[in-house]
């Protein structure tokens, strides 16, 4: 009887040990859930074009430029192709630069986004429009080369209240009577007597050399006229006095004495 009781107690003890061990084992094991990466569903591209910069004037190239950014969506990620990019990819695959070369110039930029599912196209029209401020037309000098030192410097100036593309500048220098240079006296067109008109940059600035030969560095007076396109001053001529015709056909004039 005593032996039977001991056997039962041992059995109960072993059973309890197994239960406790099993319970502890289960609690110690973390539940592992596998994450399955989501690739997303294929999506047809969509594209939108936005101006990221411009219109901006570049004095180096004498152009106005825009930079256009393409915002694209789709799966797989679409590639973008522009109809034009004057930066040649300098701003990355999703930005194109468009240069405009004269007032009134325009360009319609087109861009296409493409992936394995399909494609989408967008366009934007860019224009160079100059708003002429109110007020009378004006022409000014911003730099006049000094007397006896003009051969290496440019005469510089600016026009106001006009569309620069519609006008040009005519410059004349005056050489006074000089006994050692009797042939030089008079009003000479500049930069040369066969090139009597100077174009105007898009921002209204202009420049030309006035010391292009002979004794030009001894000129004592400088005059610049603002002429509308279509008027051509007489070439290959040196005036003893500037003719009234120049005043009659110009819309503005500026003078300087050196």
C-alpha positions as a Markdown table, in Angstrom:
| # | Residue | x | y | z |
|---|---|---|---|---|
| 1 | Unk | 0.0 | 0.0 | 0.0 |
| 2 | Unk | 2.8 | 2.4 | 0.9 |
| 3 | Unk | 4.6 | 1.6 | -2.3 |
| 4 | Unk | 1.6 | 2.3 | -4.4 |
| 5 | Unk | 1.1 | 5.8 | -2.8 |
| 6 | Unk | 4.8 | 6.7 | -3.5 |
| 7 | Unk | 4.3 | 5.6 | -7.2 |
| 8 | Unk | 1.2 | 7.8 | -7.5 |
| 9 | Unk | 3.0 | 10.8 | -6.0 |
| 10 | Unk | 6.0 | 10.5 | -8.3 |
| 11 | Unk | 3.6 | 10.2 | -11.3 |
| 12 | Unk | 1.8 | 13.4 | -10.3 |
| 13 | Unk | 5.1 | 15.2 | -9.8 |
| 14 | Unk | 6.3 | 14.2 | -13.3 |
| 15 | Unk | 3.0 | 15.3 | -14.8 |
| 16 | Unk | 3.2 | 18.7 | -13.2 |
| 17 | Unk | 6.8 | 19.2 | -14.2 |
| 18 | Unk | 5.9 | 18.4 | -17.8 |
| 19 | Unk | 3.0 | 20.9 | -17.8 |
| 20 | Unk | 5.1 | 23.7 | -16.3 |
| 21 | Unk | 7.9 | 23.1 | -18.8 |
| 22 | Unk | 5.5 | 23.0 | -21.7 |
| 23 | Unk | 3.8 | 26.2 | -20.6 |
| 24 | Unk | 7.2 | 28.0 | -20.2 |
| 25 | Unk | 8.4 | 26.8 | -23.6 |
| 26 | Unk | 5.3 | 28.1 | -25.3 |
| 27 | Unk | 5.6 | 31.5 | -23.6 |
| 28 | Unk | 9.3 | 31.9 | -24.6 |
| 29 | Unk | 8.6 | 31.5 | -28.3 |
| 30 | Unk | 7.8 | 34.7 | -30.2 |
| 31 | Unk | 5.2 | 34.7 | -32.9 |
| 32 | Unk | 6.9 | 35.2 | -36.2 |
| 33 | Unk | 4.9 | 36.8 | -39.0 |
| 34 | Unk | 6.5 | 36.9 | -42.5 |
| 35 | Unk | 6.2 | 40.3 | -44.3 |
| 36 | Unk | 5.5 | 39.9 | -47.9 |
| 37 | Unk | 6.7 | 43.0 | -49.8 |
| 38 | Unk | 4.0 | 44.8 | -51.8 |
| 39 | Unk | 5.0 | 45.5 | -55.4 |
| 40 | Unk | 1.9 | 47.5 | -56.1 |
| 41 | Unk | -0.4 | 47.2 | -59.1 |
| 42 | Unk | 0.8 | 48.4 | -62.5 |
| 43 | Unk | -0.2 | 52.0 | -63.2 |
| 44 | Unk | -0.4 | 53.9 | -66.5 |
| 45 | Unk | 1.8 | 57.0 | -66.4 |
| 46 | Unk | 0.5 | 60.5 | -65.9 |
| 47 | Unk | 2.6 | 63.7 | -66.4 |
| 48 | Unk | 2.2 | 67.4 | -65.6 |
| 49 | Unk | 4.5 | 70.2 | -66.6 |
| 50 | Unk | 5.2 | 73.2 | -64.3 |
| 51 | Unk | 7.5 | 76.2 | -64.6 |
| 52 | Unk | 10.2 | 75.9 | -62.0 |
| 53 | Unk | 12.1 | 79.1 | -63.2 |
| 54 | Unk | 11.5 | 81.9 | -65.7 |
| 55 | Unk | 11.2 | 83.8 | -67.7 |
| 56 | Unk | 14.8 | 84.8 | -66.8 |
| 57 | Unk | 17.1 | 87.0 | -68.9 |
| 58 | Unk | 20.7 | 85.8 | -69.5 |
| 59 | Unk | 23.0 | 88.6 | -70.5 |
| 60 | Unk | 25.7 | 86.2 | -71.4 |
| 61 | Unk | 23.6 | 84.6 | -74.2 |
| 62 | Unk | 21.1 | 87.5 | -74.7 |
| 63 | Unk | 18.2 | 85.1 | -74.3 |
| 64 | Unk | 15.2 | 84.6 | -72.0 |
| 65 | Unk | 14.9 | 81.1 | -70.7 |
| 66 | Unk | 12.4 | 78.9 | -68.8 |
| 67 | Unk | 13.1 | 75.8 | -66.8 |
| 68 | Unk | 10.2 | 73.3 | -66.8 |
| 69 | Unk | 9.8 | 70.5 | -64.4 |
| 70 | Unk | 7.9 | 67.3 | -65.2 |
| 71 | Unk | 5.9 | 65.7 | -62.4 |
| 72 | Unk | 5.2 | 62.1 | -63.2 |
| 73 | Unk | 3.3 | 59.2 | -61.6 |
| 74 | Unk | 3.0 | 55.6 | -62.6 |
| 75 | Unk | 4.2 | 52.1 | -61.8 |
| 76 | Unk | 6.8 | 51.1 | -62.9 |
| 77 | Unk | 8.4 | 54.5 | -62.6 |
| 78 | Unk | 8.1 | 56.2 | -66.0 |
| 79 | Unk | 10.9 | 57.7 | -68.1 |
| 80 | Unk | 10.5 | 61.2 | -69.4 |
| 81 | Unk | 11.4 | 62.6 | -72.9 |
| 82 | Unk | 11.2 | 66.3 | -73.8 |
| 83 | Unk | 10.8 | 67.7 | -77.3 |
| 84 | Unk | 13.6 | 70.1 | -76.5 |
| 85 | Unk | 16.1 | 70.8 | -73.8 |
| 86 | Unk | 18.6 | 73.6 | -74.4 |
| 87 | Unk | 20.5 | 72.7 | -71.2 |
| 88 | Unk | 21.3 | 69.3 | -72.7 |
| 89 | Unk | 20.3 | 67.4 | -69.5 |
| 90 | Unk | 22.2 | 69.7 | -67.2 |
| 91 | Unk | 19.3 | 69.8 | -64.7 |
| 92 | Unk | 18.5 | 66.2 | -64.6 |
| 93 | Unk | 16.1 | 63.9 | -66.5 |
| 94 | Unk | 12.9 | 65.6 | -65.4 |
| 95 | Unk | 13.8 | 69.3 | -66.0 |
| 96 | Unk | 14.1 | 70.9 | -69.4 |
| 97 | Unk | 15.4 | 74.4 | -70.3 |
| 98 | Unk | 13.9 | 76.3 | -73.2 |
| 99 | Unk | 15.7 | 79.4 | -74.6 |
| 100 | Unk | 13.8 | 82.2 | -76.4 |
| 101 | Unk | 15.8 | 84.4 | -78.7 |
| 102 | Unk | 13.8 | 87.5 | -79.5 |
| 103 | Unk | 10.7 | 89.4 | -78.3 |
| 104 | Unk | 7.6 | 87.6 | -79.5 |
| 105 | Unk | 9.4 | 84.3 | -79.7 |
| 106 | Unk | 7.5 | 81.3 | -78.3 |
| 107 | Unk | 7.8 | 77.5 | -78.1 |
| 108 | Unk | 5.4 | 74.7 | -77.2 |
| 109 | Unk | 7.3 | 72.2 | -75.1 |
| 110 | Unk | 6.0 | 68.6 | -75.1 |
| 111 | Unk | 7.0 | 65.9 | -72.7 |
| 112 | Unk | 6.1 | 62.2 | -72.8 |
| 113 | Unk | 6.2 | 59.8 | -69.8 |
| 114 | Unk | 6.5 | 56.1 | -70.7 |
| 115 | Unk | 6.6 | 52.8 | -68.8 |
| 116 | Unk | 5.7 | 49.2 | -69.6 |
| 117 | Unk | 2.0 | 49.8 | -69.1 |
| 118 | Unk | 1.6 | 52.9 | -71.4 |
| 119 | Unk | 2.4 | 56.6 | -71.8 |
| 120 | Unk | 1.0 | 60.0 | -71.3 |
| 121 | Unk | 1.9 | 63.4 | -72.9 |
| 122 | Unk | 1.7 | 67.0 | -71.7 |
| 123 | Unk | 2.6 | 70.3 | -73.3 |
| 124 | Unk | 3.1 | 74.0 | -72.2 |
| 125 | Unk | 3.5 | 77.1 | -74.4 |
| 126 | Unk | 6.3 | 79.5 | -73.4 |
| 127 | Unk | 6.5 | 83.0 | -74.7 |
| 128 | Unk | 8.8 | 86.0 | -74.6 |
| 129 | Unk | 6.5 | 88.9 | -74.0 |
| 130 | Unk | 8.0 | 92.3 | -73.2 |
| 131 | Unk | 5.7 | 94.8 | -71.5 |
| 132 | Unk | 6.7 | 98.3 | -72.4 |
| 133 | Unk | 6.3 | 100.6 | -69.4 |
| 134 | Unk | 4.6 | 103.9 | -69.9 |
| 135 | Unk | 6.6 | 107.0 | -70.5 |
| 136 | Unk | 8.6 | 108.6 | -73.3 |
| 137 | Unk | 11.4 | 106.6 | -75.0 |
| 138 | Unk | 14.8 | 107.3 | -73.6 |
| 139 | Unk | 18.4 | 106.4 | -74.4 |
| 140 | Unk | 21.2 | 106.9 | -71.9 |
| 141 | Unk | 25.0 | 106.3 | -71.6 |
| 142 | Unk | 26.0 | 104.0 | -68.7 |
| 143 | Unk | 29.7 | 104.2 | -69.5 |
| 144 | Unk | 31.7 | 106.6 | -71.7 |
| 145 | Unk | 35.3 | 105.6 | -72.3 |
| 146 | Unk | 37.7 | 108.4 | -71.2 |
| 147 | Unk | 39.4 | 110.8 | -73.6 |
| 148 | Unk | 42.6 | 109.4 | -75.0 |
| 149 | Unk | 41.7 | 105.9 | -73.7 |
| 150 | Unk | 38.8 | 104.7 | -75.8 |
| 151 | Unk | 40.5 | 102.2 | -78.1 |
| 152 | Unk | 40.1 | 99.2 | -75.7 |
| 153 | Unk | 36.8 | 100.1 | -74.1 |
| 154 | Unk | 33.2 | 100.0 | -75.2 |
| 155 | Unk | 30.7 | 102.8 | -75.1 |
| 156 | Unk | 27.7 | 101.4 | -73.1 |
| 157 | Unk | 24.2 | 102.5 | -72.7 |
| 158 | Unk | 20.6 | 101.6 | -72.1 |
| 159 | Unk | 17.2 | 102.3 | -73.7 |
| 160 | Unk | 13.9 | 102.7 | -71.8 |
| 161 | Unk | 10.2 | 102.5 | -72.4 |
| 162 | Unk | 10.5 | 100.7 | -75.8 |
| 163 | Unk | 10.6 | 97.2 | -77.0 |
| 164 | Unk | 14.3 | 96.7 | -77.7 |
| 165 | Unk | 13.7 | 94.4 | -80.6 |
| 166 | Unk | 12.0 | 97.2 | -82.5 |
| 167 | Unk | 14.9 | 99.7 | -82.4 |
| 168 | Unk | 18.6 | 100.1 | -83.0 |
| 169 | Unk | 21.2 | 102.7 | -81.9 |
| 170 | Unk | 23.4 | 104.9 | -84.1 |
| 171 | Unk | 26.6 | 106.3 | -82.5 |
| 172 | Unk | 28.8 | 109.1 | -83.8 |
| 173 | Unk | 32.0 | 110.6 | -82.4 |
| 174 | Unk | 33.4 | 114.0 | -83.2 |
| 175 | Unk | 37.1 | 114.6 | -83.9 |
| 176 | Unk | 38.0 | 118.3 | -83.6 |
| 177 | Unk | 40.3 | 120.2 | -86.1 |
| 178 | Unk | 43.9 | 119.0 | -85.6 |
| 179 | Unk | 46.7 | 120.4 | -87.7 |
| 180 | Unk | 48.6 | 117.1 | -87.6 |
| 181 | Unk | 45.5 | 115.1 | -88.6 |
| 182 | Unk | 43.6 | 117.4 | -91.0 |
| 183 | Unk | 41.7 | 114.5 | -92.6 |
| 184 | Unk | 40.2 | 113.4 | -89.3 |
| 185 | Unk | 37.9 | 116.3 | -88.5 |
| 186 | Unk | 34.2 | 115.6 | -88.4 |
| 187 | Unk | 31.5 | 113.3 | -87.1 |
| 188 | Unk | 32.3 | 109.6 | -87.7 |
| 189 | Unk | 29.8 | 106.7 | -87.4 |
| 190 | Unk | 30.7 | 103.9 | -85.0 |
| 191 | Unk | 31.7 | 101.2 | -84.6 |
| 192 | Unk | 32.7 | 101.6 | -88.3 |
| 193 | Unk | 31.4 | 103.7 | -91.1 |
| 194 | Unk | 29.9 | 100.8 | -92.9 |
| 195 | Unk | 28.2 | 99.5 | -89.7 |
| 196 | Unk | 26.3 | 102.5 | -88.4 |
| 197 | Unk | 23.6 | 100.7 | -86.4 |
| 198 | Unk | 24.1 | 98.8 | -83.1 |
| 199 | Unk | 21.5 | 96.2 | -82.0 |
| 200 | Unk | 19.9 | 96.4 | -78.5 |
| 201 | Unk | 19.9 | 93.5 | -76.1 |
| 202 | Unk | 16.7 | 92.1 | -74.7 |
| 203 | Unk | 17.1 | 94.0 | -71.4 |
| 204 | Unk | 17.6 | 97.3 | -73.1 |
| 205 | Unk | 21.4 | 97.5 | -72.8 |
| 206 | Unk | 23.6 | 98.1 | -75.8 |
| 207 | Unk | 27.3 | 98.7 | -76.4 |
| 208 | Unk | 29.8 | 99.4 | -79.2 |
| 209 | Unk | 33.4 | 100.3 | -79.7 |
| 210 | Unk | 34.1 | 103.9 | -80.5 |
| 211 | Unk | 37.9 | 103.6 | -80.8 |
| 212 | Unk | 38.2 | 101.4 | -83.9 |
| 213 | Unk | 41.0 | 103.1 | -85.7 |
| 214 | Unk | 43.1 | 106.2 | -86.5 |
| 215 | Unk | 42.9 | 108.8 | -83.9 |
| 216 | Unk | 39.4 | 107.9 | -82.5 |
| 217 | Unk | 40.8 | 108.1 | -79.0 |
| 218 | Unk | 41.0 | 111.9 | -79.5 |
| 219 | Unk | 37.3 | 112.3 | -80.0 |
| 220 | Unk | 35.8 | 115.0 | -77.8 |
| 221 | Unk | 32.1 | 114.4 | -78.3 |
| 222 | Unk | 29.9 | 111.3 | -78.5 |
| 223 | Unk | 26.2 | 111.2 | -79.7 |
| 224 | Unk | 23.8 | 108.2 | -79.8 |
| 225 | Unk | 20.4 | 108.2 | -81.5 |
| 226 | Unk | 17.6 | 105.7 | -81.0 |
| 227 | Unk | 16.1 | 104.7 | -84.4 |
| 228 | Unk | 13.1 | 102.5 | -85.2 |
| 229 | Unk | 13.8 | 99.4 | -87.4 |
| 230 | Unk | 13.6 | 100.3 | -91.0 |
| 231 | Unk | 15.6 | 103.5 | -90.9 |
| 232 | Unk | 19.1 | 103.3 | -92.1 |
| 233 | Unk | 21.5 | 106.2 | -91.6 |
| 234 | Unk | 23.7 | 107.0 | -94.6 |
| 235 | Unk | 26.8 | 104.9 | -94.7 |
| 236 | Unk | 30.4 | 105.7 | -95.8 |
| 237 | Unk | 30.1 | 109.3 | -94.8 |
| 238 | Unk | 31.8 | 111.7 | -92.4 |
| 239 | Unk | 29.7 | 114.7 | -91.5 |
| 240 | Unk | 31.1 | 118.2 | -90.8 |
| 241 | Unk | 27.8 | 118.7 | -88.9 |
| 242 | Unk | 25.2 | 116.1 | -88.0 |
| 243 | Unk | 22.3 | 116.5 | -90.4 |
| 244 | Unk | 18.8 | 117.4 | -89.1 |
| 245 | Unk | 17.5 | 114.2 | -90.7 |
| 246 | Unk | 19.0 | 112.2 | -87.8 |
| 247 | Unk | 17.0 | 114.1 | -85.3 |
| 248 | Unk | 13.8 | 113.9 | -87.4 |
| 249 | Unk | 14.0 | 110.1 | -87.7 |
| 250 | Unk | 15.1 | 109.3 | -84.1 |
| 251 | Unk | 12.8 | 109.0 | -81.1 |
| 252 | Unk | 15.5 | 109.7 | -78.5 |
| 253 | Unk | 19.0 | 111.1 | -78.4 |
| 254 | Unk | 21.9 | 111.3 | -75.8 |
| 255 | Unk | 25.2 | 113.3 | -75.9 |
| 256 | Unk | 28.4 | 113.4 | -73.9 |
| 257 | Unk | 31.5 | 115.5 | -74.0 |
| 258 | Unk | 34.9 | 114.1 | -73.1 |
